[in-house]
Amino acid sequence: MKKLVLISSIFILSFSACKTSKSLSKSAYEPAVNHQVETSLNEMDTEPAKVQEQAIVVRSESVSIERSNDHTLHAFYVIVGSFSMAENAYKLQSELLSNGIPSEVLKTETGMMRVSYLGTDREDEAREKVSEIRSTLPQFSDVWLLKRK
């Protein structure tokens, strides 16, 4: 009988001592308070903000032309989409073509399908196109540069 009382009191004590406070745990998950800051026109900087240019990712891959009007392999490609399934690449290419953008579907040696916005032999031209796409087409903000091996 003494063992039963001792075990039950230890059991009750252990569960009551480990109880967390709801107010402490709740405060960590409360949303941030929206503080509005008022500034007068005199306090605002009148110079245009400088947009920090995002670095252009360059990857080297061996590719072959899967679907294109121009079957010439170029040194550089501006890639706007990468897919493991050819149907998805063809769908993006069709959307680009319907908007008047000549595009190509390239296949890598690993089987990935790359949708190219531009193929060129000049790196500077490809880099300019990447910057242009980032500033004018937000849906392709993750555009990158492929350098053919």
Secondary structure, 3 states (H helix, E strand, C coil): CHHHHHHHHHHHHHHHHCCCCHHHHHHCCCCCCCCCCCCCCCCCCCCCCCCCCCCCCEEEECEEEEECCCCCCCCEEEEEEEECCHHHHHHHHHHHHHCCCCCEEEEECCCCEEEEEEEECCHHHHHHHHHHHHHHCHHHCCCEEEEEC
